[in-house]
Amino acid sequence: QVQLVESGGGLVQPGGSLRLSCAAHGIIFSIYAMGWYRQSPGKQRELVAAITSGGSTNYADSVKGRFTISRDNARNTVYLQMNSLKPEDTAVYYCNAEWTGWGIDYWGQGTQVTVSS
């Protein structure tokens, strides 16, 4: 049973910070690339940040300089530190695990992030 469990979402004011966590179960975590995606109502799901099994990262242009993705292989967990949050960051954030080269990926349930005054 593969399970990705996100946590850390919530309501925050513009300029505030949140840290999302995604704990993976049932996979050999260290060999998976991990990513955070987000989706707002009526919009396509977009990649926010990703980190490879080797620790290389990439970010959507809209979040560069504000968000940081990291992973702790000992805890089978990937994090997304979100700073300087903007209303346009409001979305459901989803954790993704991808076994690169094998076409295998898994998704979490999502966690709501709302940035509002």
C-alpha positions in Angstrom: 0.0 0.0 0.0 1.6 3.2 -1.2 0.5 6.3 0.6 1.6 9.9 0.5 0.3 12.0 3.4 0.4 15.8 3.2 0.1 18.1 6.1 0.8 21.7 7.1 -1.7 23.5 5.0 -3.9 26.2 6.4 -4.9 29.8 6.3 -2.2 32.5 6.3 -2.1 36.2 5.7 -0.2 37.6 2.7 3.5 37.7 3.5 3.2 34.9 5.9 4.8 31.4 5.8 3.8 27.8 5.9 5.7 24.6 5.8 4.1 21.6 4.0 5.2 18.1 4.8 4.6 14.9 2.8 5.3 11.6 4.5 5.7 8.6 2.1 4.8 5.1 3.0 5.2 1.9 1.0 8.0 3.1 -1.4 11.7 3.1 -1.4 11.7 6.8 -0.8 15.3 7.5 -1.5 15.0 6.5 -5.2 12.0 8.6 -6.0 12.0 12.2 -7.2 9.5 14.2 -5.2 7.5 17.1 -6.2 4.9 19.6 -5.0 2.1 20.5 -7.3 -0.8 22.8 -6.8 -4.2 23.3 -8.3 -6.8 26.0 -8.0 -10.5 25.7 -9.0 -10.8 25.8 -12.8 -7.1 25.7 -13.4 -4.7 23.0 -14.4 -2.4 21.4 -11.9 1.0 22.9 -12.0 4.4 21.9 -10.8 5.6 24.1 -7.9 8.8 22.5 -6.9 10.6 19.2 -7.4 13.6 17.5 -6.0 15.4 14.5 -7.5 16.7 11.5 -5.6 20.1 13.2 -5.8 18.9 16.4 -4.3 18.7 18.6 -7.3 15.8 21.1 -7.2 13.8 23.1 -9.6 11.0 25.6 -9.1 8.2 27.3 -11.0 9.2 30.8 -11.9 6.3 32.1 -9.8 7.8 30.7 -6.5 11.5 31.1 -7.1 13.1 32.9 -4.2 10.1 32.3 -2.0 9.7 28.5 -1.7 12.2 25.9 -0.8 11.8 22.1 -1.3 13.8 19.7 0.7 13.8 16.0 1.6 14.8 13.9 4.6 15.3 10.4 3.4 15.7 9.1 6.9 12.1 10.2 7.6 10.7 9.4 4.2 9.5 13.0 4.1 9.6 15.9 1.6 9.0 19.5 2.7 7.9 22.7 1.0 8.8 25.8 2.9 6.7 28.6 1.6 7.6 32.2 2.5 6.3 35.5 1.4 3.0 34.0 0.5 0.7 35.7 -1.9 -3.0 35.3 -2.5 -2.3 33.7 -5.9 -0.5 30.9 -4.0 -3.9 29.8 -2.8 -4.5 26.3 -4.0 -4.6 22.7 -3.0 -1.1 21.4 -2.8 -0.3 17.9 -3.8 2.7 15.7 -3.1 4.0 13.6 -5.9 6.5 10.7 -5.9 8.0 9.6 -9.2 10.3 6.7 -10.0 12.1 8.4 -12.8 12.8 6.2 -15.7 10.0 3.7 -14.9 7.0 5.9 -15.5 5.6 5.2 -12.0 4.2 8.0 -9.8 2.0 8.4 -6.8 -0.1 11.3 -5.5 -1.2 12.4 -2.1 -4.6 13.6 -1.2 -3.7 17.3 -1.1 -3.7 19.9 1.5 -5.4 23.3 1.2 -3.4 26.5 1.4 -5.3 29.7 1.6 -3.6 33.1 1.5 -6.0 35.8 2.4 -6.3 39.0 4.4 
